[in-house]
Amino acid sequence: MTEDHAPRPCEDAAEFAEEQSRLWTITLGPLAWALHFVVCYGLVAVTCAKGWDYTAVRSGLLIFSAGALLGVAWIGWRAWHQWNPRKTGDAIDRHGRAEDRHHFLGHAAFLLAIIAFLGVVFVSLPLVMIGGCR
């Protein structure tokens, strides 16, 4: 959008709809981390309480953890391309234009994906380090 004309209502509505869909990318990384946390800790608790085969459950959860890591990495990759600091050459948006807001949402989603990735790794560590129920 250029600065020499005011946006028309249809342009504003289209821009808002696009940014509204991009807001979901901010929540996907932490949501994947939270889902992974609940499934892993819940299933291990039930496994230990019911006396199920811990080795089989641990193997399944490690595969689930690998899938969660791939999912969060994919979310981060998409957010990196939305942020696009290599193409713009500017990691800080100073002008406040619609394009800058779009890049900021990508930047925020990318940073949240990094945090979610680390969260999934740390939730998965007990599966690797703890041998069974006690």
C-alpha positions as CSV (number, residue, x, y, z in Angstrom):
1,M,0.0,0.0,0.0
2,T,1.4,3.4,-0.9
3,E,1.3,6.4,1.4
4,D,-0.2,8.8,-1.1
5,H,-3.8,7.5,-0.8
6,A,-6.0,6.4,2.1
7,P,-7.0,2.8,2.0
8,R,-10.5,2.0,0.8
9,P,-12.8,-0.1,3.1
10,C,-12.4,-3.2,0.9
11,E,-8.6,-2.9,1.1
12,D,-8.9,-2.6,4.9
13,A,-11.1,-5.7,5.1
14,A,-8.8,-7.8,3.0
15,E,-5.8,-6.7,4.9
16,F,-7.5,-7.5,8.3
17,A,-8.6,-10.9,7.0
18,E,-5.0,-11.8,6.0
19,E,-3.5,-10.6,9.3
20,Q,-6.2,-12.4,11.3
21,S,-5.2,-15.7,9.6
22,R,-1.6,-14.8,10.4
23,L,-2.4,-14.4,14.1
24,W,-3.0,-18.1,14.3
25,T,0.6,-18.7,13.4
26,I,1.6,-17.1,16.7
27,T,-0.5,-19.6,18.7
28,L,0.4,-22.8,16.9
29,G,3.9,-23.3,18.3
30,P,2.9,-22.9,22.0
31,L,-0.2,-24.9,21.3
32,A,1.8,-27.8,19.9
33,W,4.1,-27.6,23.0
34,A,1.2,-27.6,25.4
35,L,-0.5,-30.5,23.6
36,H,2.8,-32.4,23.7
37,F,3.2,-31.7,27.4
38,V,-0.3,-32.9,28.3
39,V,-0.1,-36.1,26.3
40,C,3.4,-37.1,27.5
41,Y,2.9,-36.4,31.2
42,G,-0.7,-37.7,31.2
43,L,0.1,-40.9,29.4
44,V,3.1,-41.6,31.6
45,A,1.1,-41.0,34.7
46,V,-1.7,-43.4,33.5
47,T,1.0,-46.0,32.4
48,C,2.6,-46.0,35.9
49,A,-0.8,-46.1,37.7
50,K,-2.2,-48.9,35.6
51,G,1.0,-50.9,35.3
52,W,1.1,-50.8,31.5
53,D,4.3,-51.6,29.6
54,Y,6.4,-48.5,30.1
55,T,8.9,-49.4,27.4
56,A,6.2,-49.5,24.7
57,V,4.6,-46.3,25.9
58,R,8.0,-44.6,26.0
59,S,8.8,-45.6,22.5
60,G,5.5,-44.3,21.2
61,L,5.9,-41.0,23.1
62,L,9.4,-40.6,21.6
63,I,8.0,-41.0,18.1
64,F,5.2,-38.5,19.1
65,S,7.9,-36.1,20.4
66,A,9.8,-36.4,17.1
67,G,6.6,-35.5,15.3
68,A,6.0,-32.6,17.6
69,L,9.5,-31.3,17.0
70,L,9.0,-31.6,13.2
71,G,5.7,-29.7,13.5
72,V,7.1,-26.9,15.5
73,A,10.1,-26.7,13.2
74,W,7.7,-26.4,10.2
75,I,5.8,-23.6,12.0
76,G,9.1,-21.8,12.7
77,W,10.2,-22.2,9.1
78,R,6.9,-20.7,7.8
79,A,7.2,-17.8,10.3
80,W,10.8,-17.2,9.2
81,H,9.6,-16.8,5.7
82,Q,6.8,-14.5,6.8
83,W,9.3,-12.4,8.8
84,N,11.8,-12.4,5.9
85,P,14.7,-10.5,7.4
86,R,17.1,-11.5,4.6
87,K,14.9,-9.9,1.9
88,T,14.0,-6.7,3.7
89,G,17.5,-6.3,5.2
90,D,15.9,-4.8,8.3
91,A,15.2,-6.8,11.4
92,I,13.5,-3.8,13.1
93,D,10.4,-2.2,11.6
94,R,10.4,1.5,12.0
95,H,7.6,2.8,9.8
96,G,4.5,1.1,11.1
97,R,3.1,0.2,7.7
98,A,0.9,-2.9,7.1
99,E,3.8,-4.8,5.6
100,D,5.8,-4.1,8.8
101,R,3.0,-5.5,10.9
102,H,3.0,-8.6,8.7
103,H,6.7,-9.0,9.3
104,F,6.3,-8.4,13.0
105,L,3.8,-11.2,13.3
106,G,6.2,-13.5,11.5
107,H,9.0,-12.4,13.8
108,A,6.9,-13.1,16.9
109,A,5.7,-16.5,15.6
110,F,9.3,-17.4,14.8
111,L,10.5,-16.6,18.3
112,L,7.6,-18.5,19.9
113,A,8.4,-21.5,17.7
114,I,12.0,-21.5,19.1
115,I,10.6,-21.4,22.6
116,A,8.1,-24.2,21.8
117,F,10.9,-26.3,20.2
118,L,13.0,-26.0,23.4
119,G,9.9,-26.8,25.5
120,V,9.2,-30.0,23.5
121,V,12.9,-31.0,23.9
122,F,12.8,-30.5,27.7
123,V,9.5,-32.3,28.1
124,S,11.0,-35.2,26.2
125,L,14.1,-35.4,28.3
126,P,12.5,-37.5,31.1
127,L,11.4,-40.1,28.5
128,V,15.1,-40.6,27.6
129,M,16.6,-40.3,31.0
130,I,14.2,-42.1,33.3
131,G,14.1,-45.9,33.0
132,G,10.6,-46.6,34.3
133,C,8.0,-46.1,37.0
134,R,9.0,-46.0,40.7
